[in-house]
Amino acid sequence: RKMEKEQQSLLPAGVLWLKLKSFLLTHQAVSSNKLQELRIILLGQKTVGKSATGNTLLHKEVFASSQNEQCQMQEGEVAGRRVTVIDTLGWWQDSSCCTDDIDKEIARGFSLSPVGVHVILLVIPLDLTFRDPQRMSVGEHMKLLGERVWRYTMVLFTCGDYLGEKTIEQHIKSEGEALKWLIEKCLNRYHVFNNKDKSNLSQVTKLLQKIEEMVCYNGGSYYKVEQRLAGNKQHRAVHRRRGGGPTVSS
């Protein structure tokens, strides 16, 4: 019995070692490819600075700052990596307002990268409050992409100059439960951009490092919109037109 107890006490450590070994092997495999390519898609409400963010990421003016009617994809070399950025059509804050065409166009944006994307950057401006209406809107659109989408999502705060002397953590705490909910859904992954300071390349390289950590966490896999979920978009669009209210993913 003593031996059995000793074996049982060692079992968790053995399992932990196997998990650690698996993680290290995955990290090694991902790290060997990290300088080759990163695929990024930008999501968010209208006029939050997605296009400006894409330009900051690629360090060149390739996305028009005016409101886009279609998703666009651009590529570039950034810090020794091949980076692909997809800029999507923004949604309205009111998720019940004319969203069916927007959802279809967002789905088309994902299809621009047939293999999928490494990360979904959810663009949130710091100079606008994030309360329950914004939470409902984000939740509604993200739910159309499936629950697993959160594993691949990171919040990218823009208007970093708005913070002043405050830290981003202080801002998140002061905004209240809605923003805390979003950060928790994204597994506490976030970054801050100042698109007015395009010469600050460190904000880009630090973001890419965080994305690579996420890629490692996800075993080097891509997020891809499944055909089933694309069909659900059409179903939910019909539901909204018939008067059904928006829902928020848990």
ABEGO torsion letter per residue (X at the ends): XAAAAAAAAAAAAAAAAAAAAAAAAAAAAAAAAAAABBBBBBBEBBGAGAAAAAAAAAGBBABBABBBABBBBBBBBBGGBBBBBBBBBBBBABAABGAAAAAAAAAAAAAABAAEBABBBBBBBAABBBBAAAAAAAAAAAAAAEAAAAAABBBBBBGAAAAEABBAAAAAAAAEAAAAAAAAAAGGBBBBBBAABAABAAAAAAAAAAAAAAAAAAGGBBBBBBAAAAAAAAAAAAAAAAGBBBBBBX
